[in-house]
Amino acid sequence: MAPKKKGLLLGHLEFPPYAVNAVGDRHFIVAGGGGTAKTGVPNAFEIFQLRCDRADVEARSVLKFSDLECAIMNTAVHENEKGFMLAAGMEENCRFYNLKHKVITLEDTEDKHKEDTKDSAVRQRKGKQSQPDSKSKEVEKLVSFQVDPFKTIQTDFHGDGGFQKVVQISLDGKILATGGADGFLRIWKLPELKRLQEIEAHEGEIEDLSISPDGNQIVTVSHDKHSSVWNTKDGSKHQELNWKGKSNSAYRFRSCRYGVTKGPKPEVTLYTTHIPVTRAGKHPLPCYITLWDSAKLVAKKSANVGGEVVSAFEVSDDGLYLGLGTINGSIAIYIAFSLQCLHQVREAHSIFITGIEFLPSTSTAQAITFGHDVSLLSVSVDKQIKIHQVPTRGSISAVWVLLGAFIIMCAIFWFLATIGL
């Protein structure tokens, strides 16, 4: 498959998206909206199914849920025995939904989209119109979801109007953590949604948080320039992160994520991003990624990632790759252990990136995406969904081996011809 310079366009949305999450191996959810003002822009989340289509990946919309009074600004998804649980941040609240698989036909989605909008969110290419042959009579089936809202909790209590900024669910699904405008880290027990801890973590709003793989610690980063590690059992502060790479007055923490490499001895690593406090001058300061020793909580390595301010950050589920989105609409993929840039797309979107998500590293997901080493979804206020892929290193090596063998064979035949054999 030929590389797409700006990423492969999967679809257009009716609403500005602010969050994207994988839902199992072959689905992803995009959430956002126009807000409380009656502008005609819906507040919604939409679920897409990924499919192979000849040489490209295709996304088909299988569900759109738009009966919402507020825009969804942040989300988390966790698989459980019932299917999946979606946590969606709407202003000062977090609303929860159960998502259960159900089989639908392609006609169901087309009829539904005709009711919702004339401009479907599904990516359509030329030449895809159905032909009047026997195959067109076959009913195409897709996997959709039944949506069951089951609870809403208030997670932020800022005096000037609360606002949940981030939500995460632990890997084992036992706790949920929220942070927002009032600077409090709140930890909730799942599935009861009972509040376990309420920690006055920061003077400014919490920008991001990440739960450690064992669920014992949570890292928070705030607009107040600080980043701290908290114990989930008693709510005490374990340690504050001290980034010595650059002046604390010139930079602030922007995002944080734990990464876990798979294998006989899984290794846990913590990553943070750092952005300049101000952007004045002709030569703005660059942004950085930092790799931390997750046990000692000391910075091991930092990398300059350029002058575009980081707006989104994620780690792949196998812990091998880091994804970056910027306010300029650019996308970059880094090798996690070395912080080397593997893939970069300048201005993949026309405006800032609001969310990115790596597809799972499972064999099922890789089969759908033609065996690429890594596939990264991106969404932006431009209402586009794109996928950015890096070919497998093995396939690249095989090409060079075959090319080298061909050149050697040609050289041998030429040599034999010149000596008359």
Buried (B, 14 or more C-beta within 10 A) or exposed (E): EEEBEBBBBBBBBBBBBBBBBBBBBBBBBBBBBBBEEEEEBBBBBBBBBBBEEEEBBBBBBBBBBBEBEBBBBBBBBBEEEEBBBBBBBBBBBBBBBBBEEEEBEBEBBEEBBEEBBEEBBBBEEEEEEEEEEEEEEEEEEBBBBEBEBEEEBEBBBBEEEBBBBBBBBBBEBEBBBBBBBBBBBBBBEBBEBEBBBEBEBBEBBBBBBBBBBEBEBBBBBBBBBBBBBBBBEEBEEBBEBEBEBBEBEEBBBBBBBBBBBEEEEEEBBBBBBBBBBEEEEEEEBBBBBBBBEBEEBEBEEBBEBBBBBBBBBBBBBBBBBBBBBBBBBBBBBBBBBEBEBBBBBBEBBEBBBBBBBBBBBBEEBBEBBBEBBBBBBBBBBBBBBBBBBBBBEEEEEEEEEEEEEEEEEEEEEEEEEEEEE
